[in-house]
Amino acid sequence: MIVLLSVGAGSLESTMTEDLSPAERYAAARRRAVEQATALASFREMYDFGLDPFQIEACQALEAGKGVLVAAPTGSGKTIVGEFAVHLALNQGKKCFYTTPIKALSNQKYADLCRRYGTAKVGLLTGDNSINSDAPVVVMTTEVLRNMLYAGSGTLLGLGYVVMDEVHYLSDRFRGAVWEEVIIHLPQSVTLVSLSATVSNAEEFGDWLDTVRGDTEVIVAEHRPVPLFQHVLAGRRMYDLFEEGEGSKKAVNPDLTRMARMEASRPSYQDRRRGRAMREADRERERRQRSRVWIPSRPEVIERLDSEGLLPAITFIFSRAACEAAVQQCLHAGLRLNDDEARLKVRALVEERTATIPAEDLHVLGYYEWLEGLERGIAAHHAGMLPAFKEVVEELFVRGLVKAVFATETLALGINMPARSVVLEKLVKWNGEQHADITPGEYTQLTGRAGRRGIDVEGHAVVVWQRGMNPDHLAGLAGTRTYPLRSSFKPSYNMAVNLVEQFGRHRSRELLETSFAQFQADRSVVGISRQVQRNEEGLEGYKASMTCHLGDFEEYGRLRRDLKDRETELAKQGATQRRAEAAVALEKLKPGDVIHVPTGKFAGLALVLDPGLPAGRSNGHRGLEYHDGPRPLVLTAERQVKRLASMDFPVPVEALERMRIPKSFNPRSPQSRRDLASALRTKAGHLVPDRHRKKRSVAADDREIARLRAELRAHPCHGCNDREDHARWAERYHRLKRDTTQLERRIEGRTNTIARTFDRIVALLTELDYLRGDEVTEHGKRLARLYGELDLLASECLRAGVWEGLGPAELAACVSALVYEARVGDDALAPKLPSGNAKAALGEMVRIWGRLDALEEEFRITQTEGVGQREPDLGFAWAAYMWASGTAGLDEVLREVEMPAGDFVRWCKQVIDVLGQISAAAPAEGSTVAKSARKAVDGLLRGVVAYSSVG
């Protein structure tokens, strides 16, 4: 029997107890009295809604003195458990630290707790702000708590509870290690409350917490408080993704399957135009012919959602520029989602929140276009926006004054912006290296925003139909709840010196072996060990099957394999030699040579326009250079200008004839190509290339092959009638043996991996005199105060005096190279740098990094493992210099660096954070660095950089 706790409690109790015996009524009264005496009872009275069973279970475990891991869907109310920890701490006279992964979440939670408990009892600590840090309840980013633990901060005295919100962040490959550091190093007297999104291996994570933190209760809630319905918007219709039916197995809507099949069956118009350039009109005709499904525009999608009563909605677009473009498209379409009353409320709130921003900066920030969108109830939300602007969007959305937000996936990472609907334009996103399908875990995170508890009866996830969409694939994303938590923990230089200083090398090594990363590695080894055992049983069976009565068939099989391997090796050598000969021949080509391309898509007569030589080589012609061998640019007899690769020349090529290339020749001009191709056919169309004669095989004269063949023929098993049958079993035996050996190596490689990496880091730090056994030197103590990806480089720069004598703006430029990382790598243009001392110091920083990089290679510390120092990026140096010097306005700086205001502010704040660390770590006497760092912070912390509200 299920009892709804929100029903009138008094009348419900009297109804339930009327039928009980006196003894039963007495026992029930005793239970009620015990419950009323708990902290949970007083906590529940603070809310005007009943708690869910998983919330009650977690709170009861906390009150019983246990740690808890709560894994529940987005919007299910798991933060209630974190707030109960705050309640317990205040009741018991202890402290509670509430940690979040991002400053925006810290600001949001700080505001929530201040409303409930008052500003006197709640503090905030982020990289930028310190508000009431000695309060009994402090909200902070996880990095701040990690730094406190290493510094042995006095603020930790009296700490009773730590809430780690969004603990699944420990999977983040850049910052995830911080979460594990905190979990491992927190005093055992502290009760840990871990709040996570729904993950598929919560039990495994709970087992680890149980190991390192003591008794930990794992509470997993799969049920969404607001049910989520999945849809596909195709043309003017909104289709349900799943067909209505009974049972847990949902069938894909047959209408969608039929639509996908119909679209795929239509022929490509391009197939009928092969070889001819397509005009824009042709492309449009092809688009119409390939699909009968009309794809609605962004304004049309919002209008459709509005007509269906599905607003407010968040549309996830995996591009900042596309988010801004979407807002402009809605404005140009005349879309208005707010009435006059709402519009006035929006304007009043926006003007209040932006009152401190000077008028000249508002114009640069696109304020008026942004305000127009907000007044109509439409906005973008992405990391490139000014933090103050993002906070206004969040506040207006929560108030219902913005009804359509176009956002990048960063919005899905914990910010409290629930919507009635979530729209996904595409199921593909750029992951930093390539366009890849989103994972089931990412789909769950994004669509988890749909459905506001206490407001919506149901939430809606809408995917816009795209060409080539596979409904079954979408159903797999929507129906799968696989979001495994994978540790990204790796030791760092800063971590190593802090651990050694606190615990010594031996104890530090033991601590690292308790990490979740090692826990997962050791668990995976168990499965591999079982596979090795099964393989060894299989090997015994294969060995019996290949037994030959004439002799040792394992030896005979080894001879056959050796012969095959030798023949393969010689064949590869021959192919390599032919490629080398072909490359040498290509390097001799000059512009004007007429050649015959032997194979490939462009086989036939061709004229060399540019030899495309490897870097560093020259045959007297200055052209483009390539690192992967010669890549000649040619004009074919069919008028095509193409850059060929070495694979087009499996055999050496020679010039058949020479032709003059007119100076007026333009490869982009069809007329130029036509005229020169005609001259090529006239001049050399009759020429026939010499046929390349195949050389005698190297294997024919190889002594090793001759020896192996002789041994094979002389072996007793060679005459066996079942030889080939035995050989098949021997080959299976060999393959399984090879696989088993690889598995054994994997076991060896995964055992103590974290500790081995730590040993290599300690060895390098010892070489550089940061450590001497268990002693941390003065250099090491400086490194212990520097946190960041390039901690060792920063320490070495301080040690070498690279930044001595630099002015504040010059130091800001140098420090920017330690934090900045361009969104798009391998930029062709060298970044603009400040001249004079700053430029010299930046050059010295790069040289020091080069020495560290060589040293890391010597000690086998690789960046691919997530350890080591990446090359400093100088791309933000000029912007930091201009802004810190105070001579340039916002308009000029943003125009110079071509960077969105939000990115500029974020990088400035990261530079400010590291400058603060450098100020604390720099020598107190005989050094100008600390003073310059403090002045640089003052120089950077102005204008837009200082606008953000709390954090």
Disulfide bonds with the S-S distance in Angstrom:
none
